[in-house]
Amino acid sequence: MISGFKASVQNELNAFFAHLANQADLLRLASAQAFSKARRQFSHLAFTRLNDRLMALVQQEGLTPRWHGLRVVAADASKMRLFLQDATSRCVQEAVVFAL
């Protein structure tokens, strides 16, 4: 789900759960609305911790590419529309997401 969607959210969810169950037929175990609701409660800190753990494992296995002793990295940025909501109002903001 982190890598981005290539189809509708519902089709991606159905394919994801079918893959988990090792089945060829699509499974509808979660709706797109349920996924969206759960995603709103997801902490951004999880991605930071996941990235730190992944980088530690890559470093441990010696899989970090080096060029003249320097670590090689790539960068990407995308614009996203964020839907922010509190108890009294909802607003849409545009943000730039940047990743190495």
C-alpha positions in Angstrom: 0.0 0.0 0.0 3.0 2.3 0.5 4.2 2.0 -3.1 1.2 3.8 -4.5 -2.0 2.7 -6.2 -2.3 1.6 -9.8 -6.0 1.0 -9.7 -8.9 2.1 -7.6 -8.5 2.0 -3.8 -11.1 -0.8 -3.5 -9.5 -2.9 -6.2 -6.1 -2.5 -4.6 -7.5 -3.5 -1.2 -9.2 -6.6 -2.7 -6.0 -7.6 -4.4 -3.9 -7.0 -1.2 -6.2 -9.2 0.9 -6.3 -11.9 -1.8 -2.5 -11.9 -1.9 -2.4 -12.3 1.9 -4.7 -15.3 1.8 -2.7 -16.7 -1.2 -5.8 -16.8 -3.4 -6.2 -15.9 -7.0 -9.7 -14.5 -6.6 -10.1 -11.0 -5.2 -11.2 -10.8 -1.6 -13.3 -7.9 -0.2 -12.4 -7.8 3.5 -12.2 -4.1 3.9 -14.0 -1.2 2.2 -12.3 1.8 0.8 -14.1 3.9 3.4 -12.8 1.7 6.2 -9.3 2.0 4.8 -9.6 5.8 4.6 -10.9 6.0 8.2 -8.1 3.8 9.5 -5.5 5.8 7.5 -6.6 9.1 9.3 -5.6 7.6 12.6 -2.2 6.4 11.4 0.8 8.2 12.9 3.5 9.7 10.7 6.0 8.5 13.3 5.5 4.9 12.1 7.1 5.8 8.8 10.1 7.4 10.5 10.6 4.3 12.7 10.0 2.0 9.7 12.6 3.9 7.7 15.1 3.8 10.5 14.7 0.1 10.9 15.0 -0.6 7.2 18.2 1.5 6.9 19.7 -0.3 9.9 19.0 -3.7 8.2 20.4 -2.5 4.9 23.5 -1.1 6.6 24.0 -4.3 8.6 23.8 -6.5 5.4 26.3 -4.2 3.6 23.7 -3.4 0.9 24.3 0.4 1.0 25.6 1.5 -2.4 28.9 3.4 -2.2 30.6 5.6 -4.7 34.1 6.8 -3.7 33.2 6.0 -0.1 30.0 8.1 -0.2 26.5 6.7 0.1 24.4 7.0 -3.1 20.9 8.4 -2.6 18.0 9.4 -4.7 15.4 12.1 -4.0 11.8 12.6 -5.1 9.1 15.2 -4.3 5.4 15.2 -5.0 2.5 17.6 -4.3 -0.3 16.2 -2.2 -3.7 17.5 -1.1 -4.2 17.1 2.6 -7.7 17.0 4.1 -7.4 18.3 7.7 -10.3 18.0 10.1 -11.0 18.8 13.7 -14.2 18.8 15.7 -15.5 22.1 14.2 -14.1 22.4 10.7 -12.4 20.7 7.7 -9.9 22.3 5.3 -7.8 21.3 2.3 -4.1 22.2 2.2 -1.5 21.5 -0.4 1.8 20.1 0.7 5.0 19.1 -0.8 6.2 15.6 0.3 9.9 15.0 -0.1 11.8 11.7 0.4 15.3 10.5 0.0 
